[in-house]
């Protein structure tokens, strides 16, 4: 299987981190490539950053869709671009938040998300509602970190901030599972799991392994309603490459 991981920010350090994680977890038969769009924000810290990343992410997906069997969007905000990609392809596309949140519900009655800056708390509460599991979410805990603070790969202050909030989620909020709420937290899961004594989920690993399961079992997203191909139409002021999605799905 060939999996393309699209990191919608432009941090090459994040790409290297995700590539290292993929080497640890992917099956020997799975080939994983991690890339970022050619344009976009260095980090995604909120809604405006997310919006700026969308066009470059879609362009990257359209350019590479034919060459891969499945796709991961490596951003915990799981923007609507995930659903857009499902519309314009018959191949599976997973976001790391959706993957880890649903797996968390299989591992415990309540889960908490530990993420970066404070603005993500209301946004991730909305995501949990969207995925239909709000009653299973014990809390969304924020560390106060900037996304780019995670580039260094786990200096003490970063690890301590994540551990502090994860421990509070377990002890104070009743969480039985912790979801690491940023792609930049990839690789922190196992050390934290040993300290907490509860499952800790790396969303990137969850999405990667689910795609391998989809491939092995021949599973694809339903194209009947929600992810049906978009109807062809004229595009104004946009590059012609965006029309390829309409032509492909005729």
ABEGO torsion letter per residue (X at the ends): XBBBBBBABABAAAAAAAAAAAAAABBAABBBBBBBBABEBABBABAAAAAAAAAAAAAAAAAAAAABABBBBBBAAGBAAAAAAAAABABBBBBAAAAAAAAAAAABABBBBBBBBAAAAAAAAAAAAAAGAAAABABBBBAGBBAAAAAAGGBAAAAAAAAAAAAAAAAAAGBABBBBABAAABGAAAAAAAAAGBBBBBAAAAAAAAAAAAAAAGBBBBAABAABBBBBBBBBGBBAAAAAAAAAAX
